[in-house]
Amino acid sequence: MTANPVATIRRVGNLEKDITAVATQLAQQQAEMVVVGLPLSLGGDKGPQALRVEGFAKALAKRSGLPLVYWDESLTSVEADEMMIRQGVSRARRREQIDRVAAALILSSYLDSRREGRGPAAAGEERA
């Protein structure tokens, strides 16, 4: 199993519309669960952005009915950017693709941990 970017959904600023857009994509992809990148501090603490992400994720889980797992997304954007630089991706293209590649890295990290028996499998479990 591999993690591949599918789509980038830009928030419109309306929670209901944003949740609907993501839930629609989940249904189209026949998702079995939602792995949410949680922006923890380097010390592992939850700041204001992590709390906002949790609120959004809980609303999404309620709407979609899918199990939810939080996964530490620390430095995935940096890793994604470095990976694309090594691949010779232009700066403009990197800006367009950074979120998709970072999301794939988050999912890939989660899947790797599950294969190794380290990651959470059930809804609501968290792994930092």
Contacts in CASP RR format, 6 or more apart in sequence:
PFRMAT RR
TARGET T0000
AUTHOR 0000-0000-0000
METHOD contacts of the structure
MODEL  1
MTANPVATIRRVGNLEKDITAVATQLAQQQAEMVVVGLPLSLGGDKGPQA
LRVEGFAKALAKRSGLPLVYWDESLTSVEADEMMIRQGVSRARRREQIDR
VAAALILSSYLDSRREGRGPAAAGEERA
1 111 0 8 1.000
2 108 0 8 1.000
2 111 0 8 1.000
3 103 0 8 1.000
3 104 0 8 1.000
3 105 0 8 1.000
3 106 0 8 1.000
3 107 0 8 1.000
3 108 0 8 1.000
3 111 0 8 1.000
4 104 0 8 1.000
5 97 0 8 1.000
5 100 0 8 1.000
5 101 0 8 1.000
5 103 0 8 1.000
5 104 0 8 1.000
6 25 0 8 1.000
6 29 0 8 1.000
6 100 0 8 1.000
7 25 0 8 1.000
7 100 0 8 1.000
8 99 0 8 1.000
8 100 0 8 1.000
9 18 0 8 1.000
9 21 0 8 1.000
9 22 0 8 1.000
9 25 0 8 1.000
11 18 0 8 1.000
12 18 0 8 1.000
12 21 0 8 1.000
15 56 0 8 1.000
15 59 0 8 1.000
18 56 0 8 1.000
19 56 0 8 1.000
19 59 0 8 1.000
19 60 0 8 1.000
19 63 0 8 1.000
20 63 0 8 1.000
22 60 0 8 1.000
22 64 0 8 1.000
23 60 0 8 1.000
23 63 0 8 1.000
23 64 0 8 1.000
26 34 0 8 1.000
26 64 0 8 1.000
26 66 0 8 1.000
27 64 0 8 1.000
31 64 0 8 1.000
31 66 0 8 1.000
32 66 0 8 1.000
32 67 0 8 1.000
33 66 0 8 1.000
33 67 0 8 1.000
33 68 0 8 1.000
33 69 0 8 1.000
33 123 0 8 1.000
34 57 0 8 1.000
34 60 0 8 1.000
34 61 0 8 1.000
34 64 0 8 1.000
34 66 0 8 1.000
34 67 0 8 1.000
34 68 0 8 1.000
34 69 0 8 1.000
35 69 0 8 1.000
35 71 0 8 1.000
35 106 0 8 1.000
35 107 0 8 1.000
35 110 0 8 1.000
36 53 0 8 1.000
36 57 0 8 1.000
36 60 0 8 1.000
36 68 0 8 1.000
36 69 0 8 1.000
36 70 0 8 1.000
36 71 0 8 1.000
37 53 0 8 1.000
37 70 0 8 1.000
37 71 0 8 1.000
37 72 0 8 1.000
37 73 0 8 1.000
37 76 0 8 1.000
37 103 0 8 1.000
37 106 0 8 1.000
38 46 0 8 1.000
38 50 0 8 1.000
38 53 0 8 1.000
38 54 0 8 1.000
38 70 0 8 1.000
38 71 0 8 1.000
38 72 0 8 1.000
38 73 0 8 1.000
38 126 0 8 1.000
38 128 0 8 1.000
39 47 0 8 1.000
39 49 0 8 1.000
39 50 0 8 1.000
39 53 0 8 1.000
39 73 0 8 1.000
39 74 0 8 1.000
40 46 0 8 1.000
40 47 0 8 1.000
40 50 0 8 1.000
40 72 0 8 1.000
40 73 0 8 1.000
40 74 0 8 1.000
40 128 0 8 1.000
41 47 0 8 1.000
41 74 0 8 1.000
42 74 0 8 1.000
44 72 0 8 1.000
44 74 0 8 1.000
44 128 0 8 1.000
46 54 0 8 1.000
54 70 0 8 1.000
57 68 0 8 1.000
57 70 0 8 1.000
58 68 0 8 1.000
60 68 0 8 1.000
61 67 0 8 1.000
61 68 0 8 1.000
61 123 0 8 1.000
67 122 0 8 1.000
67 123 0 8 1.000
67 124 0 8 1.000
68 123 0 8 1.000
68 124 0 8 1.000
69 110 0 8 1.000
69 120 0 8 1.000
69 121 0 8 1.000
69 122 0 8 1.000
69 123 0 8 1.000
69 124 0 8 1.000
69 125 0 8 1.000
69 126 0 8 1.000
69 127 0 8 1.000
70 124 0 8 1.000
70 125 0 8 1.000
70 126 0 8 1.000
70 127 0 8 1.000
71 106 0 8 1.000
71 109 0 8 1.000
71 110 0 8 1.000
71 127 0 8 1.000
72 127 0 8 1.000
72 128 0 8 1.000
73 102 0 8 1.000
73 106 0 8 1.000
76 102 0 8 1.000
76 105 0 8 1.000
76 106 0 8 1.000
76 109 0 8 1.000
77 98 0 8 1.000
77 99 0 8 1.000
77 102 0 8 1.000
79 102 0 8 1.000
79 105 0 8 1.000
80 97 0 8 1.000
80 98 0 8 1.000
80 101 0 8 1.000
80 102 0 8 1.000
80 105 0 8 1.000
81 94 0 8 1.000
81 98 0 8 1.000
83 101 0 8 1.000
83 105 0 8 1.000
84 93 0 8 1.000
84 94 0 8 1.000
84 97 0 8 1.000
84 98 0 8 1.000
84 101 0 8 1.000
85 94 0 8 1.000
89 97 0 8 1.000
110 119 0 8 1.000
110 127 0 8 1.000
113 119 0 8 1.000
113 127 0 8 1.000
114 121 0 8 1.000
118 127 0 8 1.000
119 125 0 8 1.000
119 127 0 8 1.000
120 126 0 8 1.000
120 127 0 8 1.000
END
